[in-house]
Amino acid sequence: MAVSVAAVMRHINNYFEVGCISGGFAISGNAIAPAPESPWCFVKGSWMHDGLYKVIGGKLQDVPGGLPEEEFTGRVWLCKPPAEFLSLCEQISAYDDQNPVGSLQSERFGGYSKTRFSNAAHSWQEAFAVHLAPYKRMFTEVG
């Protein structure tokens, strides 16, 4: 399973928030109104849509099957992660796809032998800890 940008942000306690909008919102046909003017947003206070979304043209992206309609009062955090961080998220996702926790590290034939990664030592969190350190925060207002 691919690691999402939201999972990485949650891990580092940083949603790269640059502001928020509070009040009434409507979601219909994947469009959110009022539309946040940021490339990503985190919805909070909804019954069905809390979470991080990529935003293009006022529409919430990457939602399999679309979003059910809803009107709610809550808060939408405007998020602007840097390009380097998003690139790192792609690398993390690719790493996790190729090296799932508990996966096979090596295997031999002729006196058969196999070695598996340990769960704690080679997770994406451990493998990318040094790269994620500059982005890590102790606390976040989002979530």
Sequence and secondary structure as in RCSB ss.txt:
>XXXX:A:sequence
MAVSVAAVMRHINNYFEVGCISGGFAISGNAIAPAPESPWCFVKGSWMHDGLYKVIGGKLQDVPGGLPEEEFTGR
VWLCKPPAEFLSLCEQISAYDDQNPVGSLQSERFGGYSKTRFSNAAHSWQEAFAVHLAPYKRMFTEVG
>XXXX:A:secstr
    HHHHHHHHT   EEEEEEEEEEEETTEEES  SSSEEEEES SS  EEEEEETTEE S TT    EEEEEE
EEEE   HHHHHHHHHHHHHHHHS TT EEEEETTTTEEEE  TTTSSHHHHTHHHHGGG  S  S  
